[in-house]
Amino acid sequence: MYKFFIGLVFVTLLFGCTSTPNIKSDYNLDSNSSKGIMLASISYVGGYSGYAVSLSDSSKTENWTIQFGEGMALIPIPPKGDYSSYGKKGELFAIELPSGEYQIDEWNVFSGYATISPVTPISIEFKIEPGKATYIGNFNFTQTDSLGLTVTGVEVTYSDNFEEDSVVLGMKFPNINTNNILMGISPNTSLRGFGGGGNASWETPVVVLPQT
């Protein structure tokens, strides 16, 4: 029994944060639908970890997460991502949401047993319209501190990266026409230190000993 429990703990740590899946590559926007698309990108400079951004609806009854990388991995090899041709590590996300008001309310970095969260509250409000895609920007995580391979400090920059992201969009989701994209971020926005740095908390690993 204890062997199964150890495996369960390991799987929980390995996949502790569930990311909302991207739309399929052949997805088409439908003007008759009650849903739309949120477009955003995550990139990072530093050690391999799980870099995540979370959002909620206006009533804060439902939550979604986009994440690039994993907090724990058997072999910490960074995925190729969508920006390797730019010499960057990251991914463009496109997730389907019901039309309505939303807000980005948290970012996190999951690295080993450490989780980094914003020091100050964050909030980015945006709207999803039926049959439209809304681009809300890029979240770039730059490592500022570490403990071995564990990332323990980051600086997050929130910015308008549409010129680059739109190129990736055309390759990854070719059926989404740029004419159907609404801008949920002001042009040339660049907010460095978004969330005021990061506060690292540590999770104590669970060790299960065999019964005697």
Secondary structure, 3 states (H helix, E strand, C coil): CHHHHHHHHHHHHHCCCCCCCCCCCCCCCCCCCCEEEEEEEEEEECCCCEEEEEEEECCCCCEEEEEECCCCCCCCCCCCCCCHHHCCEEEEEEEEEECEEEEEEEEEEEECCEEEEECCCCCEEEEECCCCEEEEEEEEEEEEEEECCEEEEEEEEEECCHHHHHHHHHHHCCCCCHHHEEECCCCCCEEECCCCCEEEEECCCCCCCCCC
